[in-house]
Structures are given as structure tokens and as C-alpha cells.
Amino acid sequence: MQWQYRADHPATALDTDGDTVYVAYNSGALIALDANDGSVRWHTELKVDGAPTTALSLAVAPQGHLLIGTVDGRILECPPRP
């Protein structure tokens, strides 16, 4: 094992672009981890029009955009974060 990241909630989806590992949790959290060492790059709560939602699926698209399938049947495209 190269690294480990422990969270308080079960992960519902994850994907990587090789540099970053993106993880969605059943709490509605979305987190980006450095693929080399597991350190947190950024963390956010997933919201649609200000209302919390939960990701059930997650895929990295070209240019680092994230495609997210939500528990309420939406598909979201989110731009990459710094």
C-alpha cells in the first residue's frame, strides 16, 4: 500500500485522472486527493441550486471536468478546481 485516506463516511464513487483521486461520499462530500501521497487537495459539499445532494457515480471527463450522477437522478458537469 502506498498511502491511505480515512473518512468518516462510506465512499459512493471514485475516479482518477492520474494526478488526483476524486471521491464522493454518502454524506454529500466531494474530495480531491493527491494521487502520489493521499493528501487533500480540496474538499466541498455537493449542492444543486443551494440544496445538498449525494453523488452515486463519478467520472473524470476531458480537461478535468467531473461528471457526477446524483441520488435524485441528475447528471452534473462540474469544472475542475484549483
C-alpha positions in Angstrom: 0.0 0.0 0.0 1.4 3.4 -1.0 -1.0 5.6 1.1 -4.3 5.5 2.9 -7.0 8.1 3.5 -9.6 7.5 6.2 -13.0 9.2 6.1 -16.0 9.3 8.4 -18.5 8.2 5.8 -18.7 5.5 3.1 -17.5 6.4 -0.4 -20.1 6.1 -3.1 -17.9 6.7 -6.1 -14.3 7.5 -7.1 -12.3 8.1 -10.2 -8.8 9.5 -11.0 -7.1 11.4 -13.8 -3.7 10.0 -12.7 -2.7 13.1 -10.6 -5.8 13.5 -8.5 -8.2 10.9 -7.0 -11.8 12.2 -6.7 -14.0 10.7 -4.1 -17.8 11.2 -3.4 -19.2 10.2 -0.1 -22.8 9.3 1.0 -22.7 12.4 3.2 -22.7 14.7 0.1 -19.0 15.5 0.5 -16.7 15.6 -2.6 -13.0 15.4 -2.0 -9.9 15.5 -4.2 -6.8 13.7 -3.0 -3.2 13.9 -4.4 -2.7 10.5 -6.1 1.0 10.4 -5.1 0.6 10.8 -1.3 -3.2 10.9 -0.5 -3.1 14.5 0.9 -6.3 16.5 0.5 -6.2 19.0 -2.4 -9.7 20.3 -1.9 -13.0 19.4 -0.2 -16.5 20.6 -0.8 -20.1 19.7 -0.1 -22.1 18.8 -3.2 -25.1 21.1 -3.8 -27.5 21.8 -6.6 -29.2 25.2 -6.5 -28.1 25.5 -2.9 -29.7 22.2 -1.8 -27.4 19.4 -0.6 -27.3 16.2 -2.8 -25.4 12.9 -2.8 -23.3 11.6 -5.7 -23.8 8.0 -6.6 -21.4 8.0 -9.6 -18.4 10.0 -10.6 -16.2 10.1 -13.7 -13.4 12.4 -14.8 -14.0 13.9 -18.2 -11.6 15.8 -20.5 -10.0 18.9 -19.1 -10.5 17.6 -15.6 -14.3 18.2 -15.5 -16.2 15.9 -13.2 -19.4 14.2 -14.3 -21.5 13.3 -11.3 -24.7 11.2 -11.1 -26.8 12.2 -8.1 -29.2 10.3 -5.9 -32.0 12.4 -7.2 -31.4 11.4 -10.8 -29.4 14.4 -12.0 -26.2 14.3 -14.0 -23.9 17.3 -13.2 -20.9 18.6 -15.0 -18.5 20.4 -12.7 -15.5 22.4 -13.8 -12.1 21.5 -12.4 -11.0 23.2 -9.2 -7.6 24.8 -8.5 
